[in-house]
Structure formats: C-alpha cells, structure tokens
Amino acid sequence: MTIDWPPQFPRTSAEDRQPNNRFDTSLRQSIDDLADELERVGADDWRLETAAEHQKRNPRYPYADASPDDPGAVVRWTMDGDQYAAACDAYTRLRDNIRSLYKYIHEKRKMESRPVTTGESEFANARLPPADQEIAVEAEPPAHVVLGVDPNAGPEDIRQAYRRQAIDAHPDNGGSKREFRRLKRAKEQLLEEVAA
C-alpha cells in the first residue's frame, strides 16, 4: 500500500527517519487522541492515510501490529468549507508519526484558543491550496515536540534534550543535516520563547 501524500509536502527519506522513544503511547491511543483533537477544532470530517492495512470494520484504524515499510501518516480534514492536511514521516514507526500529528493539531488548537489576534488562523499553514494553485505547505511539529520536552520546559531541559538528540542527528555520526538543522531550529525557538 502507498500513502496519498500531498504533492506539496516534502518527504523524509528513509535514511533520514529517526527512531523516537519519547512517546509512551499505543497506536490506537494516538489515533483516538488525534480524533478527539480534530473534533475539538471543529473538523467536519477527517481521514487518516497510512501505508498500513486498515481495519475493514473501522477504516480509520490500521491493525495494531502495523509496521509498514513507509511509516508516514497524513491526516486530512475539512473545516468551515476548507480542506486541510498535515503529514509526518520523520520517525521510523507509524505510531510516532501519528502521535506527532496529534501533538501538532493539539498545539495549534491551544494557540487558536488564546485571546490573541493575528492575521490568520493558526491552521492557515495546514490549509490545502485550491486544485489550480501551487503553494508549498509543510506541517512541522511544534519545537517542543521536535525536542521531546514539555511545552513549558526551562532552558536547561531544552539544552539537555538538544544535546542528547544532536549527537545522533549530527552528520558526522551518521545523522542527517536536515534533522540536525531541525533540532537546532527547535532549540533556538524554544530558548527565544523562554527568554521573552
């Protein structure tokens, strides 16, 4: 099976995917949490796309032992007449990519509920362009998810999480430049937020 990956979303190559031991949850729980979050944001309808075989009686769920060659996941939803999508294939396990989608939407929903006025909805970067328009859209998890720290982590926790992951992600240790830069951006963003 293959995933109907949005063409404007870049893919992570198999060699750049990272193992992730930060999410202590099951595949089922990650999908249930994703469903709850989409309901909270007011999604009219949604579907989860993976390369795993999905259950016949409950097509939103892959089988519990799913371990497809392509662990990526795409969630598509409609809200107020617009179509949205978020995708993640940064991790080696399907469960972790789905968990990242849940955390991304959860953080966006929390930001959307703040009494702050901005130029666009927090979900604007996940809105799919009309079929006749070519716009690059990338859904990257929030910085604290990338580093695997609490959203309110202090500077020392942020630096420790970065150092721990940067060792494996560094190109000199067999990691990828892309992942190393992503970790660095996440660290810098979180440290800026803490300092503000």
C-alpha positions as CSV (number, residue, x, y, z in Angstrom):
1,M,0.0,0.0,0.0
2,T,1.1,3.6,-0.6
3,I,0.1,6.8,1.0
4,D,-1.7,9.6,-0.9
5,W,0.9,12.1,0.2
6,P,0.1,15.7,-0.6
7,P,2.4,16.6,-3.5
8,Q,3.4,20.0,-2.0
9,F,4.6,18.3,1.2
10,P,8.3,17.2,1.2
11,R,9.1,13.6,2.2
12,T,11.7,12.5,4.6
13,S,14.0,9.9,3.1
14,A,14.1,6.5,4.8
15,E,17.7,7.0,5.9
16,D,16.8,10.4,7.5
17,R,14.0,9.0,9.6
18,Q,14.8,8.9,13.3
19,P,13.7,6.4,16.0
20,N,11.7,8.0,18.7
21,N,11.3,6.8,22.2
22,R,9.7,9.9,23.7
23,F,6.0,8.9,23.0
24,D,4.8,6.4,25.6
25,T,1.5,5.5,23.9
26,S,-0.1,2.9,21.7
27,L,-1.0,3.3,18.0
28,R,-4.7,3.1,19.0
29,Q,-4.4,5.8,21.7
30,S,-2.5,8.1,19.3
31,I,-5.3,7.8,16.7
32,D,-8.0,8.2,19.4
33,D,-6.3,11.4,20.6
34,L,-6.0,12.6,17.1
35,A,-9.7,12.0,16.6
36,D,-10.6,13.9,19.8
37,E,-8.4,16.8,18.8
38,L,-10.0,17.1,15.4
39,E,-13.4,17.1,17.0
40,R,-12.3,19.9,19.3
41,V,-11.2,22.1,16.4
42,G,-14.5,21.6,14.7
43,A,-13.4,19.3,11.8
44,D,-16.4,18.4,9.7
45,D,-14.9,15.2,8.5
46,W,-11.4,13.6,8.6
47,R,-9.4,10.6,7.4
48,L,-6.1,9.1,8.3
49,E,-3.9,7.8,5.5
50,T,-1.1,5.4,6.0
51,A,0.7,2.7,4.1
52,A,-0.5,0.1,6.6
53,E,-3.6,-2.1,6.0
54,H,-6.5,-0.6,7.8
55,Q,-9.3,-2.5,9.6
56,K,-12.3,-3.3,7.5
57,R,-14.8,-2.6,10.3
58,N,-13.1,0.6,11.4
59,P,-11.2,2.0,8.4
60,R,-9.7,4.9,10.5
61,Y,-7.5,2.4,12.3
62,P,-4.6,0.4,10.9
63,Y,-4.2,-3.0,12.5
64,A,-2.5,-2.8,15.9
65,D,0.6,-4.7,14.7
66,A,1.0,-2.4,11.6
67,S,4.6,-1.9,10.7
68,P,4.6,-0.7,7.0
69,D,7.7,-0.1,5.0
70,D,6.6,3.6,4.8
71,P,5.8,4.7,8.4
72,G,4.5,8.1,7.3
73,A,1.0,9.3,8.0
74,V,-1.3,12.0,6.6
75,V,-4.4,13.4,8.2
76,R,-6.8,15.3,6.0
77,W,-9.9,17.2,7.3
78,T,-12.4,19.7,6.3
79,M,-13.4,22.7,8.4
80,D,-15.7,25.6,7.5
81,G,-15.6,24.5,3.8
82,D,-11.8,24.5,3.6
83,Q,-9.6,21.4,3.2
84,Y,-6.6,20.9,5.5
85,A,-3.8,18.3,5.7
86,A,-0.9,17.6,8.0
87,A,1.7,15.0,7.4
88,C,4.6,13.4,9.3
89,D,7.2,10.8,8.2
90,A,10.1,11.9,10.4
91,Y,10.1,8.8,12.6
92,T,10.7,5.2,11.9
93,R,7.4,4.0,13.5
94,L,3.9,4.7,12.3
95,R,2.7,5.3,15.9
96,D,5.2,8.1,16.4
97,N,4.3,9.9,13.2
98,I,0.6,9.7,14.1
99,R,1.4,10.9,17.6
100,S,3.3,13.9,16.1
101,L,0.2,14.8,14.0
102,Y,-1.9,14.7,17.2
103,K,0.5,16.9,19.1
104,Y,0.7,19.4,16.1
105,I,-3.0,19.8,16.0
106,H,-3.3,19.9,19.8
107,E,-0.8,22.8,19.9
108,K,-2.4,24.7,17.1
109,R,-5.8,24.3,18.8
110,K,-4.4,25.7,22.0
111,M,-2.8,28.6,20.2
112,E,-6.1,29.3,18.3
113,S,-8.0,29.5,21.6
114,R,-5.7,32.2,23.1
115,P,-7.3,35.7,23.2
116,V,-4.6,37.0,20.7
117,T,-5.5,38.5,17.3
118,T,-3.3,37.5,14.4
119,G,-3.5,37.9,10.6
120,E,-4.7,34.4,10.0
121,S,-6.0,31.3,11.8
122,E,-3.3,29.1,13.4
123,F,-4.4,26.4,11.0
124,A,-3.7,28.6,7.9
125,N,-0.4,26.8,7.2
126,A,-2.2,23.4,7.1
127,R,-4.9,24.7,4.6
128,L,-4.6,23.0,1.3
129,P,-4.5,25.2,-1.8
130,P,-7.2,25.0,-4.4
131,A,-6.5,22.4,-7.0
132,D,-5.5,25.1,-9.6
133,Q,-3.0,26.7,-7.2
134,E,0.6,25.6,-6.4
135,I,1.5,26.6,-2.9
136,A,4.2,24.8,-0.8
137,V,2.8,23.8,2.6
138,E,4.7,22.0,5.2
139,A,3.4,20.9,8.6
140,E,6.3,20.6,11.0
141,P,5.6,19.6,14.6
142,P,6.0,22.3,17.3
143,A,9.5,22.9,18.6
144,H,8.9,21.2,21.9
145,V,7.7,18.1,20.1
146,V,10.8,18.0,17.9
147,L,13.0,18.1,21.1
148,G,10.6,15.9,23.1
149,V,10.3,18.4,26.0
150,D,7.4,19.8,27.9
151,P,5.9,23.0,26.3
152,N,6.9,24.9,29.4
153,A,10.4,23.4,29.7
154,G,13.2,25.5,31.1
155,P,16.4,26.5,29.3
156,E,18.5,23.7,30.9
157,D,15.9,21.0,29.9
158,I,15.8,22.4,26.4
159,R,19.6,22.4,26.1
160,Q,19.9,18.8,27.5
161,A,17.3,17.5,25.1
162,Y,19.0,19.2,22.2
163,R,22.5,17.8,23.2
164,R,21.1,14.3,23.7
165,Q,19.5,14.2,20.2
166,A,22.1,16.2,18.4
167,I,24.7,13.5,19.0
168,D,22.8,11.0,16.9
169,A,21.5,13.6,14.4
170,H,24.9,15.1,13.6
171,P,26.1,14.3,10.1
172,D,29.5,13.2,11.5
173,N,27.8,10.5,13.5
174,G,25.7,9.2,10.6
175,G,22.8,11.6,11.1
176,S,21.4,13.9,8.5
177,K,22.0,17.6,8.0
178,R,18.2,18.1,7.7
179,E,17.4,16.6,11.1
180,F,20.4,18.3,12.8
181,R,19.2,21.7,11.5
182,R,15.6,20.9,12.5
183,L,16.8,20.2,16.1
184,K,18.9,23.4,16.2
185,R,15.9,25.5,15.0
186,A,13.7,23.9,17.6
187,K,16.2,24.6,20.4
188,E,16.7,28.2,19.3
189,Q,13.0,28.8,19.0
190,L,12.3,27.4,22.5
191,L,15.1,29.3,24.1
192,E,13.9,32.6,22.5
193,E,10.4,31.9,23.8
194,V,11.7,31.2,27.3
195,A,13.8,34.4,27.2
196,A,10.8,36.5,26.0
